[in-house]
Amino acid sequence: MIKRSLLLSSLLLVAGSLQAQDQAPDLDKAKQTAETLCAACHMADGNSQLAANPKIAGQHEDYLFKQLREFKGWNGNPPVRENAIMGGMVAGLEEADMRALAKYYSSFELQPEPAKNLETIELGQQIWRAGIASKGVPACAGCHGPAGAGMPAQYPRLSGQFADYIDVQMKAFRDGVRQNDPNSMMRMIAIKMTDPEIKAVSDYAAGLR
């Protein structure tokens, strides 16, 4: 009985080890994909040089995977996050490819962008830390953290991101163009904010470290 139990345990350990190996991200393939498919917009290390394309170096692995998956859509369902360019980029990727890419890019060190508009830093700081009480806008720090580090997988790291990119995404949430926020949270927040308020907090977030 003891020998049989030990044999069964050994078989389970081997099976578990093989399963773990099967599920391990193929980082070599991810590197190749990053250098051939992603680098034109995000650079091979995820430190994009253009504000139209976000910096993804050092971004939370779970968040990156969530976004990639939602750009593609699954099981016959349309993409949750619609984007013609990214939709084309992820069309040929399987779930394992996306997981590997997310892990690959999350491993790089972010080269942060600076805040550029000192005139609005006070307003941006106020919104980030305390929200806008008169409008029912909560503090950004409540979800994205005091230093903008975010919380995976729902809340991305915003510190060091392009201010212009954050601005565009907040307006996309506000206008209903982007709809992949959990429980419509960002849409309900952004719809209460003016363009100057969005710009101020976006610039402040870019300067966080």
N, C-alpha and C positions, 0 to 999 in steps of 0.2 A: 504493500500500500504506500509505504514511504517512497520507494523507488518510483512508483507510478506518479505520485504527486510531484516529485522532483523533476521527472521527465516532462510532465504537463507544464510546470512552471518554466522550464527551459524553453519549451516550444513557444510559449506565450511571449517570453522575452525576445526570442528570435523574430517572431512575427511582428512584435512591436517595433523592433529595431529596423526591420525591412520596411514597415509602413512609414516610419519616420524618415528613412532614406528616400522613399518615394515622394514624400511631401516636401522635402527640403528644396528651397528655391534654387533654381539653376542660375546662379549669378554670372556665370560665364556667358550664357545666352542673353541674360539681361544686359550685360555690358555691350554685347554686340548690337542688340536692339537699340540701346541708348545711343550708341555711336553712329548708327545708320539711320534710325528713324526719328529719334527724339532730339538729337543734338542741334539740328537746324534752328529750332525754336528755343529749347531750354538749355543748350550746351550739354556736352557730354557729362559734366559734373553737376548739372542742375542749376548752375548759377547763370541764369539768363541775363543777357545784356540789354534786352528791350522790355519796356514796361508792359507791352501788350501780352507778353508771355511771362507767367509768374516764375519766380525763383522757387524751385522745388528741392534744392539741396537742403538736407537736414529737416525736411518736413516730416511729420509723423507718418510712419509706415502705414498704419491702418487708415489714415485719412487719404493718403495717396491711392491706396488700393480701392477705397470706396469711390473716389472720384473717377478713376479709370473704369471701374465696373459700371458706374452710372452714365458714363459717356457712351457706352456700348449698348446697354440693355440686354436682358436675358430672357430665355424661355418664351420667345416670341413677343415680349413686351417692348414697347418703344423705350429709348433712352430716357432716364429720369432727368439727366442734365443734357440739354440739346446744344450741340456745337458742331457745325459742319466740318470744321478742320479736325477737331479731336475725334469726332465720330469716324472720320476716315482713317485716322491714325490707329485707332484701337480695333478697327473692323477685323483684322487678321489675328488679334491676340486672344489667347485662351486665358482662363482664370489663373492658371499656374504662371503664365507669362506676366500677368498683371501683378501678381503677388511678388514675383521676383524683381520686377522693375521697381515696385514700391520699396522693397527692402534695399535695393541697389541705390536708389537716389536718396533714401533717408540716411544712408551711411556717410554722405559727403558733408563737409563743413560749409555752412552758409556764408557767403560773402555779402554782408548786409548793406542795404541802401540807407543813406542818411535822410533825416528829415530835412526838407528844403525850404519850408515856409515858416520862418520864426514869428511872423505876425499873427499866426493863428494857433501857436503852440499852447497858449493858455486855454483857449476854448477846447482844443483837442484833448488836452489833459483833463479838463473838467468832465467832458463827456466820457472819456475812457474810464476815469476813476469813479465818477458819481452818476453818470447818465444825465438825462434831462427830466427832472422830476415833474415839471409842469406838463410834459407831453407823455409821461408814462414810459419814457425810454430808459431801460436799465443800464447800469454800468457795463461797458464792454469787458472790463476786467473780470466780471463775474463768470464769464465762460472762457475767455481767451487768456485769463491770468494777468496779474499785475504787470508782468514784464512782457506780455504778448506771446508767451511760450505755447499757449493753446493746451487742449486736452484731447488726446486721441479717443475715438476716431472721428467724433463729430465736430470738434472745434479746432481749426487749423492754427498753426503757428503764424502770427502776423508780424512779429518783430522783424525788422530788416527787409520786409517785402516792399516791392515798389508801391509808393503811395498812389500813383495813378491806377495801378491794377486793383488795389483795394477799393478805390473810389468807383471804378467801373463795376466791380462786382456788387457793391452795396446798392448802386443804382439799378443794376439788373435784378436784384432781389426786390427792390422797391417797385419796379415796373412790372414785376411778374415774369420777366424774361428767364430768370433762373429760379428754379422751383425745387431744388434738391436739399433744402434746409430741413432738418428734423422738426416736425410739428409746426412748420411755417414760421419758425421763430425769427429768422432774419427778415423775412418779408413783413412780419408784424412790427418789427423794430424800425426797419428802413423806411417804411411808408410814412412814418411820423417825422422824418428828418428832412431838413432842407438841403439844397446843394452845398451851401457854405458849411453847414454842420458836418455833412459827410466828408467834405474835403478836409476840414480841420482834423477830424479824428483819424482819417486815413493817413495824413501826414504825420500825426503824432505816433501812430502805430509803427510807421516805417522807421522812426527814430528810436524805438524801444530796443533795449538789449537785455 
